Amino acid sequence: MIEVKGLSKSFGNVKAVDGVALSVGKGELFGLLGPNGSGKTTMIKMLTGQIKPGFGSLRVHGVDVLKDPLRVRELVGIIPEQETPPSFLTAEEYLHFVAKIRKLERYEETCEKWFDFFNFGDQKNVLCKDLSRGTRQKLMFAQAFLHEPELAIIDEPLINLDPVMQRKVKDFLRGYVKNDGTVFISTHILEIAREICTSIGIIYKGKLVYTGRMDELGLEGRNLEGFFLELVGQPGEKQANYETGITGMIARE
């Protein structure tokens, strides 16, 4: 579903992505992990045709992204890092707009199912600019899966969601891949990968330093945080992080 070879992208003197090669097969829930600023969002934007790579090739859902980025966006469900539905539309108007653009039939019923799924039907007539960040995240999730895509590409899938909705989304994504869907997520929260990903890649300073299946990781008693730190931690940081429980993606279990 995703095939990347020699992918690189620079912004001025900063090399955001550096020679990445990556393959994601059908039915995988792949997590691209890395610290903030490691190149995850740049990877997402290149995969979805929002920005062009400096070098390399990439195919998504069988489509050459460089030749036909619009076709990629037609096929794939996409959730960007920033939830940005149009401020001048209501939540319902926005979902209806997306459904019409995607030429869906009986879309009113489909949209209603998503309002019910996320339990925000009482917000459907509220302008997007007046929705909470969590509700806008629900809306962006709904628009990405409205057309039941075979592949979804998601930047930070659980950001802004409360614990109840986080659990609901994780359960949905698990069921999605069990039904032959494919999901590519980027995140700096290792707990997400530990709970739902079937395979992971770790990117650090633009370079892909590890890829593999979660069930073949071979941690041999180490937790995922420890393994992650071995790849991206700076000298002297690892022991301090374990002892003090520094939070975020490297918090001790």
N, C-alpha and C positions, 0 to 999 in steps of 0.2 A: 504493500500500500504506500510505502514511502521508501525511496531509494535516493541517497545522497552520496555524492562522490567529490572529494577534494574541495569542499565548500569553504569559501573564505569571504570575509567582508571587513573592510576597514572604514573608519570615520576619521579622516585626517591621519594623524600618526598612531591612532589607536586601532589595533587589530581586534575587532569584537569577536569574530569567528575565524579560526585558523585551521584550514585543511581538514575539515570534518568529513568523515565517511560514516554512513549510518544506514541501516536497513530495518524497516519495521514491517512485519508480516501481518496478514489478515488475522483478525481475532486476538491481537495483542492489545494489552493496556500498557503502553510504554510511557515511562516517566523520565523526562530529561531533568536531572537534578544538578544543582550548582549554587554557589553563593550568589548574592546580589552582584550584578555587573559581570557575570561570567560569560554572557552571550546567549542566554536562553531566549529572551524576547526577540533578539535579532534573528535567531534561528526560526522562531515562529513566523516572523514577518517575511522571511525569505520563503519558507515553505508555502505560505498562503499568497505569495505573489505581491505583497505590499511593498517590498523593496527588492532591488536586484542584487545578486551577489557580485562580488568583484571577480571571483573565479569559481569554477566548479560547475557541476550539473546537479539537477534535482528533478525527480519525477514523483508526483503525488497522485494517487488513485489512477495510475497509468498515464497521466498527462505530464508533458514537459512544461514545467512551470514557467520557464523563460519564454517559451513560444506562445503559451495560452494561459496566462494567469487568471483571466476571467472565468475560463472553464473550470479551473480548480475551485474557485470560490462558488461556482454554481453547484458543484458536486459535494463539497465538504462543508460540514458544520464548523463554524469558527467562533470562539469566544476570546476576545482580546483581553489584555491585562487591565485596561481601563474600561469600565462599563460606560458606554457612550450612546445610549439611545437618543434620538432627536428630542431636544428639549420642548419643542412646540407641539408634539403629539402626545396623546394619552397612551397609557400602557396598551390598551386594547387596540387603538389606532395603529400603534407601531407593529404589533403582531400581525394585524390584518394587512398592513402594508408589506411586511416581509412575505406573508403568504401569497399575496397577489404577485409580487415580483417573482416568486418561485413557481407561480402558476399552479397552486394547489387547489384542488376541488374540495368543497365542503369544509373550507378552512375555519369557519366560525366554530364548528364543533371541535376541531383540533385545537384551536386556541383556547377554548373553554376548558379542555382537559388539562392544559398546562397551568391555567389559573387555579384549577382545583388541585393539581399535583403540588404546587408550591404554596397553596392556601393564601393567595393574595387577590382573590376575586373582588374584594372590597376596594382594591386599588386600581381597577381596570380603567376607570374614568378620570384618574388623576394624571396630570401632565407629568411627563418623565422628569422634568427639571425639579419637580416637587417630591419625587419619590426618594426614599432613603437609599443609601448606597447598597444595602443588602437587598432591597426590593429591585433595584436596577440590575443587580447581579442575577437575580432570579429571572428577570425579563430577558437578559442576554443569553442565559442558559436556554430558555424556552425557544428563542429565535434560532439558536444553533441547531436544535434537534427537531424543529417544526416539520422539516421535510424528510425526516427519518433517514439521515445520511448514513452511508456505509462507513464513513470515516469522519471523526471529529478531532479538531486540533484546538486545544484549550490552554490558555496561559493563566496559571494560578487558578484552578477550578473552584477552590473553596474560599477564596478571599471575600471578606465582608459577610459571609454567611454565618448564622448562629449555629451552635452545636447540633440542634435538632435537624436543621436543613443540611448541614454538612453530612450527617449520617444518611439522610435521604438521598443526597446526590451520590455519595459513595456506593450505596446499594444500587442506585440506578445504573451507574457506570459498570459495576460488576455484571449486572443483568444484561447490559447492552453488549458487552463483549461475549458473553455466553451465547447470545443470539447472533453471533458472527459479525458483530460490529467491531470496529477498530478505533482505539482512542490513543491520541498522542497528547500528553500533558507536559507542561513545564512547571516546575515548582522548586522552591527552596525549603519546603517543609517536608522533612524526611518521613514523618509519620504517615503522610499520604501514600508514599511509595511502599512503605512497609505494609500498609493495610490493603491496598488495592492493585498495585502494579504487578503485572506478570513478568515484565522485564524493565531494566533501567539503563540509562546512560548517564555518566557523570562528566560534566563539562567544567573546566577550570581555566580561567584566563583565555577563553576562546578555543581551547583544545579539548577534544573528547579523550578523557583519560581512562575511561572504562565503559564497556557495554557488556550486558549479560542478563540471563534470566534470573529472576529472584530465587527460584527453587534450585538453582545451580550456583548460587553465589559462594557457597562454601565458607561461611564466616567462621566456622569452627569455634563457636563459643563467644565470638565478638558480636556486639550489636552493630546495626547498620551505621549508627553515628560514628562508632570507632573506625569502621571500614572507610567511611567517607573522609574522616579526618586524616587517615593515613595517606589519602590521595591528594587532599587539598589543604590540609592544615599546615600552618607555618611552624618552623622550629620553635619549641618551647610552648606552643599553644595547646598541644594535645592533652598533656597531663593536667594543665590548669583547667581546661574545659571539663574534664572528667571530675575533678575534685570540687570545683566551685559550682558546677551545674549551670554554666552560662546558658541562657535560654535561646529560643529561636530554633533553627533547624538542627542545632547540635545539643539540644537539651538532653540530659541524662534520662533514661527511661525510669 
